[in-house]
Structures are given as structure tokens and as C-alpha cells.
Amino acid sequence: MNSDTELAPAVQSILAAARERAGGEGVVDVDARSLTDALADAEADGRVPLIAEVKPTSPTAEGTRDDDPVELARAMVAGGAAAISVLTEPSHFGGSPEALTRIREAVDVPVLRKDFVVDEDGMDLVEADLLLLIVRFVDDLESLVAAARDRGFQPLVEVHDRDELETALEAGADLIGVNNRDLASLEVDLETVESVAPAVPEDVTLIAESGVSSPADVRRMREADADALLVGSAIMDHGGDSDVTENTRRLAGAESMDVADSATGSAATDHDGGSQI
Ligand SMILES: O=P(O)(O)OC[C@@H](O)[C@@H](O)c1c[nH]c2ccccc12
């Protein structure tokens, strides 16, 4: 793992809190819903495969959206989301494992647990269909990927550059998220996916993460060969009260001819997402 001192202060504090958090009691055993099936269903239906994220706030968001997480998740599925991501980090993102459990009971699409899991104990906090592992923050990725699979999770391994991609592939990852946001500077650059994607093998599912705010961004990521997109802020519209179903639909419909405003504009507001985590 790289030294924490290179990371943005907000990220250092998130990681410190994650290392202090208690793990689960006992080892979870998940009967997971397949992400690749859900992505294929969306595609067959003419929707852009979207993983929509329930993220009440973030260290740099312009506000908190404190609607019921279950209602938010339902609204995202109604708007065509193929899967749901749920932040379970409590102190910086307003998330909770309980919210994830309630969401997973309420929807029938796969649910990703989005958190800063750094060891096996941290995996056992709550059941989910997918579990995020961030290459930069873990020491022995290969054993964590295996431990996640032993529990029934589909591990989604997050990378930010080609070196990290190499590490992920060597660890046997078959679901890879390329984060457009640099966790050191918190800056977003959609070129990240464009530069890493050509090195991702065909049989690996590539998910473009972060910074997608408009239908044009969606198309740009798809042209870069992303199989799916993970979108939070543009759908949540922190500090606003826009319709989450509509925000989702607008992005999920970005490749359909009949989406009127698909050429320009952002999903909900004209924020640039640049400093949000
Ligand atoms: O809100 P955005 O820019 O659409 O980003 C969503 C998601 O990619 C982002 O929340 C994220 C990606 N990887 C993370 C790791 C931890 C916390 C958050 C994240």
C-alpha cells in the first residue's frame, strides 16, 4: 500500500476511521445476485448499464440528501439502474450497514457495498452481492479477493492507473472499476478510464467510476469501452431535491435516440463533480 501521506487529508481520515471500526461477528455467507447478468439484462433492454449509488453525502459534497435510503434505491431502480451501490461508511459519507440490508431486501437488483474494507474482518459487517476492494488501500489483494469469494461476494476491484490494473489482474479480479477520481488529489479526470481501458482484457468487466454527470459523459465512457458506469453525485444531487428517478433515467437513456436532452447538460445541476468524493 502507498503511504497515506500522499493522500488527501479527507481520505487519510476516512482510512484511519476504517481501521478502527469493528468487524462483523462470524463469517458471512452470501447468496449473491449476479452483476454480469444484471448488466446484460439492462443492455438487452436498451439501457446503459448503470450502477447508481446511494451516497447521502461525502466529505466535499455541497450538502446532504437525507431521504430514506430505501426510497432512493427504489427510485433509482425505477429509473432503470441495473444495480445499486450503497455507501456503508458512517462518519464521512452518512452511510450505514443497516441501510444496505434494508435496500437489499427492498430491491431485486445486485447491491454493491461501497466502503473502505482493508481486512477480512471488515468484510463480515454486512451481506451484499458485491464488495469493493481498493487496490491502493490493501496490502494483500490476492488473499482479500479470495476471502471475498469464499464468502460469496463478487469482488469489485478498484484501480486508478495501469500499475494498479496489473496488480488487480494478477490477483485474479474479473470485475474491475477504474476510478476517474484520484484519491490523492480528489480531482476527477474522465481521461483516466480512457487511458486504462485499452489494457483491460476482453473477458474482464470494466466499470467506469466517478465524475460522470451528463449523458455526454456516459457516451464518452461507453466509447472508451466501459461495460458499465458507477454514478453517485449526479443522481443524488446533494444539496438539491431533483427527482432521482429522472436523474437516473436520463443517464440510463443516454444511448437511446429518443432522449431529448442527451447532447448537452448535466443530469441534475451543473456542478462539475470535480472536488467531490
Ligand atoms: O459521485 P460520483 O462522482 O458519481 O462517484 C461515484 C463513485 O464512483 C464514488 O463514490 C467512489 C468511487 N470509488 C470510491 C471509493 C470510496 C468512496 C467513494 C467512491
The ligand as a Tripos MOL2 file, in Angstrom:
@<TRIPOS>MOLECULE
LIG
   19    20     1     0     0
SMALL
NO_CHARGES

@<TRIPOS>ATOM
      1 O1        -20.3020   10.6360   -7.0850 O.co2     1 LIG1
      2 P1        -19.5940   10.1820   -8.3240 P.3       1 LIG1
      3 O2        -18.5660   11.1390   -8.8160 O.co2     1 LIG1
      4 O3        -20.5690    9.7840   -9.4040 O.co2     1 LIG1
      5 O4        -18.7840    8.8830   -7.9040 O.3       1 LIG1
      6 C1        -19.4310    7.6760   -7.5260 C.3       1 LIG1
      7 C2        -18.3900    6.6520   -7.0420 C.3       1 LIG1
      8 O5        -17.5750    6.3210   -8.1210 O.3       1 LIG1
      9 C3        -17.5710    7.2170   -5.8840 C.3       1 LIG1
     10 O6        -18.4570    7.4320   -4.8180 O.3       1 LIG1
     11 C4        -16.4530    6.3000   -5.4390 C.ar      1 LIG1
     12 C5        -15.6860    5.5160   -6.2390 C.ar      1 LIG1
     13 N1        -14.7880    4.8090   -5.5100 N.ar      1 LIG1
     14 C6        -14.9660    5.1460   -4.2170 C.ar      1 LIG1
     15 C7        -14.3170    4.6450   -3.0720 C.ar      1 LIG1
     16 C8        -14.7550    5.1000   -1.8830 C.ar      1 LIG1
     17 C9        -15.7650    6.0530   -1.7460 C.ar      1 LIG1
     18 C10       -16.4160    6.5460   -2.8700 C.ar      1 LIG1
     19 C11       -16.0240    6.0750   -4.1110 C.ar      1 LIG1
@<TRIPOS>BOND
     1     1     2 2
     2     2     3 1
     3     2     4 1
     4     2     5 1
     5     5     6 1
     6     6     7 1
     7     7     8 1
     8     7     9 1
     9     9    10 1
    10     9    11 1
    11    11    12 ar
    12    11    19 ar
    13    12    13 ar
    14    13    14 ar
    15    14    15 ar
    16    14    19 ar
    17    15    16 ar
    18    16    17 ar
    19    17    18 ar
    20    18    19 ar
@<TRIPOS>SUBSTRUCTURE
     1 LIG1         1 GROUP 0 **** ****
